[in-house]
């Protein structure tokens, strides 16, 4: 059974973009320029806090995202960026050294009875198409 493990690391600017776009769902309409500081808190789960300074609203506030919101924002970022995420893969969110990354594990079952190495190239039906 081959096991494929893929890790996708996100820079701070990519994390910011993902969370700013996701913040619309939380009714927070932010711009990238509104974010003054970003803080990643990692333990068993990951949370992200952003210090936001909205010049027009003249208020400073903290916007927080829990583990599932960060994961959803990064999945959406991957889809928009056309980074392939296998449907069947087990996906998890991790953090190390102030970097966030997704881990995708794809454990495939292989039918070794069908596995044959041959010096003849052919298609599935065994008939060459012309």
N, C-alpha and C positions, 0 to 999 in steps of 0.2 A: 504494500500500500504506500504509494508515494505521498509524502506530506509536503505541501508547498507553504512556506511562510513568507509573507510580504509585509514590509514595514514602510509606511508613508510618513515622512517627517514634514512638519509644517514650520515655516519661519514665523517670526512674530508678526510680520506684515500680513502673511497669509491668514494667520489666526485672527488678526484684527478685521480683515476683509470679510471672513466667514461670519464672525460674530456681529459685525455691523449689519450685514445683510439679514442674518437670522433675527436680529433685535426687532425688526419690523413686526414679527409674529408676537412679540411681547409689548407691542404698541409703543416702543421706543424708537423714534426716528432719529438716527444718529448719522453723522458724517465721520469719515476717517479722521478729519482734523479735530473733531470734538474729543477724541481720546487722548488724554494726557499721560496716562500710565496704565500698564496692564500687569496683573499679578496672577500667577498660576499657583494654585494650592493643590498639592498632590499627597494623597495618603492611599487608602483603599479606593477612593473615588477621586475624581479630578473636578475642581471648580475653578472658574476664572472670574476675576473681578476687574472691572475697568473703571478708572477714575475719569469721569466725563466732565468737561467744561464746555457748556453750551453758551456761546457768546450772546446769542439772541435772547435766550431765556434768562441770562444773568444768574445762573445757578450752577453749583458744582455738586455732582452726585456720584454715587457709586452704583454701577450696574453689574449685577452678578449673574452668572450662568452656571447651572449645576451640570453634573456629569453627562446626563442624557441630552441636555441642550447643546453642550459643546460637541458631543459626538454627532448629533443631528446636523449642526452647522457645518462640521467638517465633511460629513457625507455629502451634503448639498454642494459644498465647495468642490469636492471631487467630481461630482456629476457635471457641474457647470464647466469645470476645467477639462472634462473628458479623460479623467484618470479612471481606468477601469477598476471596478469593485465587483468581484464575483458574487453572484446572488447566493450561492450555496456556502460561501465561506463564513467561518466564525469570525466575527469582527469584535475587536476590543480596543479601548482607548487607554493610552499610557502616557506617562510623563517622566522625563529624566533631564537633569541639568537645565531646567526652564525651557525644555522643548517638549512639545506634544506630538505624539505620533499614533497612528492607527496601526494595529496589527491584524492582518487577515490570514487565517489559517484555512487551507483548503486540503482536506484529507480525502483523497480519491480511492475508490475501490477499483481494482484492476482485475479483470478476468484473465488470469495467466494461461488458461487453457487456449485462449484465442491468440496469445502472444507468440508470434513466429517471426524469426529473422530469415529473410530470403534474399537471394541475389537478383530476384525478378521483381520489377516494379509493376504493380497492377492496382486496379481500383477495387472497390468493395465487391462488385459483381464478378470480377475475374475476367471481364471482357474489355478489351481496349476500345475506347470510343475514338472515332476519327472525324 
